[in-house]
Amino acid sequence: MKKANHQGRVLKDHKQVGRKLIPPMMQLPNMKETSFRDNTLPCLVWISAIFLRESDKKAVHYITEFLIKCKDIINDKKMPPLAFLNNFNKLSEENKRAIVNELNDDAMLQFLRDNLEHQHHLLEDYPLAFIFDGYPYGVDKDDALDMLKEDVDALLDRYTLHSTKVQTTAMVSMMATGKLCISSEIDLPDFNAIFTDPDSDESKRVASFTRCNINAGAGFGPVEGGENEWADSFWKQVFSISECE
Amino acid sequence: MEEREDPVLHLIESYEDYLTSSFHELWDLINIEYDKLEAYSVIGGMLSRQVTLSIQMARSPNILNGHSAPLFLRAMTDLYIALAWIMQDLVDRSSKYIMHGLGEEKLSIEHFKQGIADDPDNPNNEQIEQLIEAKSSWINAQRRDLFVEVNLGNWSQLDYRKMSQEADCESLYKYAYKPFSVAAHNMWPHVSVYNCKNCTNPLHKYHLLPELHEVPLDLDYLYRSCKYVDKAYRLFIDKFDLKYQNLMPLEWWDEYFTDDSEDENSDERKNET
């Protein structure tokens, strides 16, 4: 019998189990798959909208300050990280009223309304709908739809600079509100690099660090993003409000 | 200047003429051994099949595209691997090939019979019974069906990868048979590219929609077909040490296209002077 003429096995780092070749990452115990697109994107779409239409400085300032103020107003350690939009649905009506009342004369509230009214207009059960209670606004539906498409399109590739800014801001706000605690032993990257020097190696570190932590923070269960009713509702609604192109 | 006929038609006719003549010339060189008649029937039939597939491709230029050509080419690479493997032990392996075929037909007959039993009022039953009769005659002309085994596994008891390794054509398996199998089996790598298009709506996550793509024709598919005929011819020439005088298929192909370009250049030089 002629000797087999293949030169050697490919995928040598894969483990053969029956007729399957399992890659190294899938051999790790307790692996859980999360989908940034399906589960996390809908929760960060509000931040994406702000970054698309405002300067980075204003966006970071108002988003972070808003979330810190929410934390101070609600004053509940069990409050989930509000960087993820779905978590606003977990607030009581009393909490929501308190937030609006406290921020009523604040430029921050107007800032959010201006940048998010298109989302509120299009999406039912929008988690931030409460900031529009009693607030008259006007937005053309087609314009709103175009803006929403931009918000989503900009996040679909989580490796872009825009996506990285959104995720970094979400993560930093979690740290600022005590929802994410990182040991002092860990060599944190300089998060500002994403904004000040996006092409640098430090920026790449930030991006990588952010994606991992967003996965970890947003991936496990409905409390911190992850699988949540809002994500499913979001994709169901946006699929039906626009046609295939 | 002489009016030239359609170049595609000229190619098709020339190629078919060449394949027909070369096939006969090659087969006429074979010295069939009296005590191995079935073995030679198998390899001869397979050679005919290989040439026929290429002729059919040539006659149907509209199938020379990514949708359809892989179906033919996969069959041709499949045939080559099987033929090369059979050639290594002609009598025993061709016998396995035949026996497996008989068993397949025996099983097919039983399925048809069961179909008739399950649906006695089917208006097609008379036709099916004729089909059963024809298949049964075909089997019994070779071996009484009482003695025909049905092999539910692969006829060679090896998968095609192992066959290709034994027959020293694993690269054909890896780089031709497997890729063409993706189309032949309608697998996702083929369907997602050839039968889908992206929805450009980001709110739809850029999902894939079905589409009837028109794809360009590519003569390269016919070239590949010619290549697999060439490989089959070489099997015979090497196995039986044949003194084949005609052009090999790839030589014919190269000469055909080289001659055409030389003729055009010659015409241009004449016009200039």
Interface residues (C-beta under 8 A of the other chain):
Chain A: M1 K2 A4 N5 H6 R37 L148 K149 V152 D153 L156 W235 V238 F239 I241 S242 E243 C244 E245
Chain B: Q88 K162 Q165 E166 A167 D168 E170 C199 T200 N201 P202 L203 H204 K205 Y206 L209
